[in-house]
Amino acid sequence: MDDTVRLSVLREELSLSLGRQRYDLWVGPHTTLEWAGSALKVGCPTQFELQWLRRRLHSTLLECSRKVWGDELRGNSVDIQYHVESSSVPTTSTAELPKDRDKQEADHSMPSPGSNSTRPHEGRTAGKRPVSEHPKSTRQLANSRNSQSFDNFVVGPSNDLAFRTAKAVAGQLGQYGPLLLFGPPGVGKTHLQFAMLRQLRQGPLRLRSLRLTAEQFTTEFLDALNRRTLPGFRQKYRTIDVLLIDDIQFLAGKRATLDELLYTIDTLHERSRQVILGCDRSPGDLQKVSGELVSRISGGLAISLGAPEYETRTGIVKQLASSRRIALDEETVALVASQVVGSARQLSGAMNRLLATSQALGQRISADLARTALAEFVQQNAPAVRLVDIQRAVCDVFGVEASSLKSNRKSRSVSEPRMLAMWLARKYTRSALGEISEFFGRRSHSTVISAQRKIEGLVSNGAKISIADCDCNVEEVIRRVESVLRTA
């Protein structure tokens, strides 16, 4: 087993040991892993995350590395080396697909073993094949103000691996079995599907590709069943080159449609064609929809997309502003990206609100106007956050016990996370001052007011606070705690 495969196994071990949610938050695709001799090199996007991993996950990394490389260590210890990547977006990933272009082209031109079918371009003239798409999908792609492509997809740590995998699969179809892109709504799954479709349409082979939702697939299947035209339905879906289906969680409880989809996936796989699926839940959660479907997916690739972090949201805001021909200064961009902590879809809604407010009032868009325009929007779209959620998130990031936040200890390692927790409680909850002070073990609500002023002062001055035995920028720590809150 080579080191690339072992590193993939290591990630699986870490996911099992930490739990999927904790793994995605603190390791995930944004942390690079590299094996050199008997050393594991761990690359982190920021110094803050480096310190956190070293303090909280060092023993877990050590234990999982021993499991994976135990046969080669021969009693030697594993040396774990941490470093900060030069870019917040990792340039390497152990799960990255092969890049040997010559081999890819050679493999792509050959039929899979045991298959009598020809590859998409065998026996036919390149460039002569029609592109087949679902009518609704075609209209969406044609009428979109900004056609969704790889070029206008904003890449960040939360979606980098999915982006690179989608591009690789679109360039070497049929090599990796079914591809599943999964994640919460509005994180870019559909964008990547349309980007892949767009690349296929513009390619020299003009492959037959079709994209639709699971609901549309179900409707067509039931219609064919009622009209007794199943042979035509199967001919349509089982002879194309690329099939893209979104929102497959819709198939829960639809046994007949699921069986039809499974047979379709098997047929396309046997013919070395490509199936690309989208879903708002992980393969584990898909077990409730269909264990057989999860089994098919496990033989291919399942790549997650997470909610965009601050840097990615900043890029999305800039792109949305450009597409709407809105001039935004850096302060306004930062304000929108920090206030709207949801998906790209919510950021688009926020920009619509900002533009509408600007036109209604006849005022130029500025940071002050954005604060006013987005205040109600943020309140309407922010998820309900409880005091206990804030307590849990702060304790997770700072590595302190909940009892410490409620204690009378005044050391910096306790007082700073306590103040930040009270500040976040004022920002994200409607709890009264007295309720917040009582929850965190304070005698008077004036303590909450004092904490709020101190944190706001630290933010405005770009100051640092202590975490994991290291001084970190307060805004970076706030973003990390907010990231934990979003996954709570």
Beta strands, then each sheet from edge to edge (+ up, - down):
strand 1: 32-36
strand 2: 39-44
strand 3: 79-84
strand 4: 179-182
strand 5: 209-213
strand 6: 242-246
strand 7: 274-279
strand 8: 301-304
strand 9: 464-467
strand 10: 470-473
sheet 1: 1+ 2- 3-
sheet 2: 5+ 6+ 7+ 4+ 8+
sheet 3: 9+ 10-
end
